[in-house]
Amino acid sequence: MGNAAPDLVTKEEMEARISLLSDEMDANDEENRAMQAEIDALYAKIDALG
């Protein structure tokens, strides 16, 4: 998947693409929060080691 937008013609196609992209962004936000929580937990363990 490249950076070029698909060749969307109708308003409905563009709205469907927007919906898909928005859903993907939301999923990525959730993944990023989970990864950040793991990073924070690992730093806490490192700190606890002294």
MDAnalysis code that builds the backbone (N, CA, C; Angstrom):
import MDAnalysis as mda
import numpy as np

u = mda.Universe.empty(150, n_residues=50, atom_resindex=np.repeat(np.arange(50), 3), trajectory=True)
u.add_TopologyAttr("name", ["N", "CA", "C"] * 50)
u.add_TopologyAttr("resid", np.arange(1, 51))
u.add_TopologyAttr("resname", ["MET", "GLY", "ASN", "ALA", "ALA", "PRO", "ASP", "LEU", "VAL", "THR", "LYS", "GLU", "GLU", "MET", "GLU", "ALA", "ARG", "ILE", "SER", "LEU", "LEU", "SER", "ASP", "GLU", "MET", "ASP", "ALA", "ASN", "ASP", "GLU", "GLU", "ASN", "ARG", "ALA", "MET", "GLN", "ALA", "GLU", "ILE", "ASP", "ALA", "LEU", "TYR", "ALA", "LYS", "ILE", "ASP", "ALA", "LEU", "GLY"])
u.atoms.positions = np.array([
    [0.840, -1.186, 0.000],
    [0.000, 0.000, 0.000],
    [0.881, 1.243, 0.000],
    [0.688, 2.074, -1.007],
    [1.515, 3.261, -1.126],
    [0.827, 4.482, -0.551],
    [1.459, 5.625, -0.780],
    [0.896, 6.868, -0.272],
    [-0.171, 7.431, -1.189],
    [-0.222, 6.940, -2.455],
    [-1.185, 7.464, -3.413],
    [-2.600, 7.047, -3.017],
    [-3.519, 7.982, -3.104],
    [-4.909, 7.670, -2.808],
    [-5.470, 6.794, -3.922],
    [-6.350, 5.885, -3.549],
    [-6.998, 5.087, -4.600],
    [-7.794, 5.993, -5.526],
    [-8.104, 5.516, -6.713],
    [-8.835, 6.320, -7.691],
    [-10.324, 6.263, -7.378],
    [-10.743, 7.059, -6.423],
    [-12.138, 7.075, -5.998],
    [-12.901, 8.097, -6.816],
    [-14.091, 7.691, -7.278],
    [-14.840, 8.536, -8.192],
    [-16.072, 9.140, -7.532],
    [-16.899, 8.289, -6.943],
    [-18.153, 8.802, -6.410],
    [-17.990, 9.308, -4.985],
    [-18.950, 10.141, -4.591],
    [-18.982, 10.638, -3.213],
    [-19.061, 9.470, -2.242],
    [-19.856, 8.454, -2.586],
    [-20.017, 7.292, -1.714],
    [-18.698, 6.546, -1.539],
    [-17.939, 6.407, -2.629],
    [-16.638, 5.733, -2.550],
    [-15.687, 6.517, -1.646],
    [-15.688, 7.831, -1.797],
    [-14.809, 8.657, -0.977],
    [-15.218, 8.596, 0.489],
    [-16.525, 8.634, 0.776],
    [-16.990, 8.550, 2.159],
    [-16.656, 7.194, 2.766],
    [-16.765, 6.112, 1.973],
    [-16.425, 4.782, 2.468],
    [-14.934, 4.709, 2.791],
    [-14.102, 5.334, 1.941],
    [-12.647, 5.354, 2.173],
    [-12.328, 6.137, 3.447],
    [-12.992, 7.265, 3.635],
    [-12.789, 8.067, 4.849],
    [-13.129, 7.236, 6.078],
    [-14.242, 6.504, 6.015],
    [-14.663, 5.666, 7.144],
    [-13.622, 4.606, 7.438],
    [-13.118, 3.959, 6.399],
    [-12.098, 2.927, 6.567],
    [-10.835, 3.504, 7.196],
    [-10.373, 4.638, 6.690],
    [-9.164, 5.264, 7.213],
    [-9.354, 5.682, 8.666],
    [-10.526, 6.205, 9.000],
    [-10.800, 6.615, 10.371],
    [-10.764, 5.415, 11.305],
    [-11.359, 4.305, 10.866],
    [-11.338, 3.091, 11.681],
    [-9.914, 2.596, 11.887],
    [-9.092, 2.641, 10.842],
    [-7.699, 2.221, 10.954],
    [-6.939, 3.104, 11.940],
    [-7.187, 4.413, 11.883],
    [-6.515, 5.329, 12.797],
    [-6.909, 5.029, 14.236],
    [-8.194, 4.746, 14.465],
    [-8.649, 4.418, 15.817],
    [-7.975, 3.151, 16.318],
    [-7.869, 2.141, 15.451],
    [-7.224, 0.881, 15.836],
    [-5.762, 1.128, 16.175],
    [-5.099, 1.964, 15.387],
    [-3.692, 2.272, 15.650],
    [-3.529, 3.003, 16.975],
    [-4.464, 3.890, 17.291],
    [-4.411, 4.589, 18.579],
    [-4.462, 3.595, 19.730],
    [-5.349, 2.600, 19.605],
    [-5.471, 1.597, 20.664],
    [-4.182, 0.786, 20.782],
    [-3.615, 0.401, 19.644],
    [-2.356, -0.349, 19.658],
    [-1.241, 0.492, 20.265],
    [-1.191, 1.757, 19.905],
    [-0.150, 2.644, 20.436],
    [-0.269, 2.788, 21.952],
    [-1.488, 2.895, 22.465],
    [-1.675, 2.998, 23.910],
    [-1.207, 1.725, 24.604],
    [-1.514, 0.568, 24.007],
    [-1.093, -0.701, 24.602],
    [0.436, -0.804, 24.607],
    [1.064, -0.415, 23.502],
    [2.533, -0.474, 23.433],
    [3.155, 0.506, 24.412],
    [2.577, 1.705, 24.553],
    [3.115, 2.691, 25.492],
    [2.983, 2.188, 26.923],
    [1.874, 1.503, 27.223],
    [1.696, 0.952, 28.572],
    [2.762, -0.101, 28.851],
    [3.088, -0.910, 27.847],
    [4.133, -1.925, 28.032],
    [5.497, -1.263, 28.227],
    [5.770, -0.223, 27.444],
    [7.029, 0.514, 27.593],
    [7.131, 1.088, 29.011],
    [6.034, 1.696, 29.475],
    [6.031, 2.287, 30.819],
    [6.287, 1.223, 31.880],
    [5.663, 0.043, 31.718],
    [5.849, -1.038, 32.676],
    [7.297, -1.523, 32.678],
    [7.892, -1.604, 31.490],
    [9.289, -2.043, 31.411],
    [10.225, -1.027, 32.055],
    [9.980, 0.257, 31.823],
    [10.800, 1.285, 32.480],
    [10.661, 1.193, 33.997],
    [9.457, 0.916, 34.481],
    [9.246, 0.786, 35.921],
    [10.050, -0.389, 36.472],
    [10.100, -1.491, 35.728],
    [10.899, -2.649, 36.166],
    [12.379, -2.316, 36.168],
    [12.826, -1.582, 35.142],
    [14.233, -1.175, 35.069],
    [14.569, -0.287, 36.265],
    [13.682, 0.678, 36.548],
    [13.896, 1.576, 37.683],
    [13.971, 0.798, 38.991],
    [13.117, -0.223, 39.114],
    [13.087, -1.018, 40.335],
    [14.397, -1.791, 40.528],
    [15.090, -2.090, 39.430],
    [16.368, -2.804, 39.514],
    [17.461, -1.910, 40.085],
    [17.235, -0.606, 40.015],
    [18.216, 0.323, 40.562],
    [19.232, 0.639, 39.521],
])
